Amino acid sequence: MAEPTSALMSTYAPPAVRFVRGEGSWLFDDTDKRYLDLLSGLAVTSLGHAHPEVAAAICAQSSRLLHVSNLFGNEHNEALASELDQLLGGSAGQPLGRVFFSNSGAEANECAIKLARKFGGRGRHVVVSAYGSFHGRTLATLHATGQPQKHEAFQPLPEGFRHAAFNDLAALAEAVDGGVAAVLLEVVQGEGGVNPVDREYLQGVAALCKERGALLMLDEVQTGLGRCGEWFAHQAYGIEPDVVTMAKALGNGMPIGACWARAEVAAAFEPGDHATTYGGQPLAAAAARKVVEVMKREDVPARANAAGAAITEGLTGRPGIASVRGMGLLLAVELDGVPAADVARLLLERGVVVNAVSPTALRLAPSLLISDDEVKLAVASIVGAIADELAN
Ligand SMILES: *Cc1c(COP(=O)(O)O)cnc(C)c1O
């Protein structure tokens, strides 16, 4: 527990638990009580905690070379960029796009926003995003985040951002004029409540962007890398974005993000236009290469689909559950008659980690390697906790 004397800034609510170690889908606190982790650090540890191969890659790299700056090459970042490009439709000898590595999701989006401005040129710099979205906490990505209540205390925010209602093509069409460089969207709004995009909307947005010469930029920081049952969630919609950002799952806990852009778009950046000290450094890139290798071998998109379907089936129609929505293993359990925060608190007491993503919904984002027995335990625990809260 954070004491009143804590030296930490109070940007986060005082923690209820302090975790000290993990293994696969399990976490252990400082009293050695164990918890089934159905949140994965907010969709980050997609291969589970302390994955042995990722841990070994980190250990090996840490005693080999940690950092050399981006003035020089390193042995991992080109190969990692190529792997990511291939997951997005490129081939080994013929990349479809180019990648810039960052340290976080917000920084991957900052790169996308700067690239859109450089590509668009003077007079064409506006980025349109959706209400209810989340794109990060830096000043620019905060303004892209379509939650005006989060903006208030930090005005004035950087100019050049505009919002339109999510899943409303007419509203978006109205917002995209000649000054718009790009549309920035999540395929499933994660922080906003696990709200999936409508198929016709996303396809309509892609067509609109093409017609009006605006870039389609997808923020797959939470949805990417197998979480939603595809390597990238947009691949279920048959569209071709110009820019895709990712982060959370890429390092399985090692901080790394990436901004991928179609080659013609990426070409707008020249040496000196954008940079970061740590982005793509050997340790993070070595971890991410191993993460991608294990993800491919385990076919995590297929596993996310299978486990997501099992959880959805197990929870749908049970008392106190109005519906289950989402894609793959990014799910929201919409409750009926019981506050999500109360259920989350009871589950934590009982050793199960979930998150109240809204006052009425629980978010589930377990390890993509969750076992069948763990799925059964997850379903039984959630159903039991809701039933007990309802009976209260
Ligand atoms: C988490 C998240 C971000 C921000 O990532 P950070 O690593 O916290 O900067 C951006 N976009 C989406 C969709 C996210 O879920």
The ligand as an SDF file (V2000), in Angstrom:
LIG
                    3D

 15 15  0  0  0  0  0  0  0  0999 V2000
   -2.2000    2.3620  -23.9510 C   0  0  0  0  0  0  0  0  0  0  0  0
   -2.5600    3.0520  -25.2070 C   0  0  0  0  0  0  0  0  0  0  0  0
   -1.8230    4.1470  -25.6910 C   0  0  0  0  0  0  0  0  0  0  0  0
   -0.7060    4.7940  -24.8840 C   0  0  0  0  0  0  0  0  0  0  0  0
    0.3740    3.9600  -24.7190 O   0  0  0  0  0  0  0  0  0  0  0  0
    1.5010    4.3720  -23.6180 P   0  0  0  0  0  0  0  0  0  0  0  0
    2.5300    3.2890  -23.7880 O   0  0  0  0  0  0  0  0  0  0  0  0
    0.8250    4.3670  -22.2980 O   0  0  0  0  0  0  0  0  0  0  0  0
    2.0030    5.7030  -23.9940 O   0  0  0  0  0  0  0  0  0  0  0  0
   -2.1570    4.6880  -26.9120 C   0  0  0  0  0  0  0  0  0  0  0  0
   -3.1680    4.1850  -27.6400 N   0  0  0  0  0  0  0  0  0  0  0  0
   -3.9050    3.1380  -27.2180 C   0  0  0  0  0  0  0  0  0  0  0  0
   -4.9910    2.6130  -28.0800 C   0  0  0  0  0  0  0  0  0  0  0  0
   -3.6350    2.5380  -25.9880 C   0  0  0  0  0  0  0  0  0  0  0  0
   -4.3870    1.5330  -25.5470 O   0  0  0  0  0  0  0  0  0  0  0  0
  1  2  1  0
  2  3  1  0
  2 14  2  0
  3  4  1  0
  3 10  2  0
  4  5  1  0
  5  6  1  0
  6  7  2  0
  6  8  1  0
  6  9  1  0
 10 11  1  0
 11 12  2  0
 12 13  1  0
 12 14  1  0
 14 15  1  0
M  END
$$$$
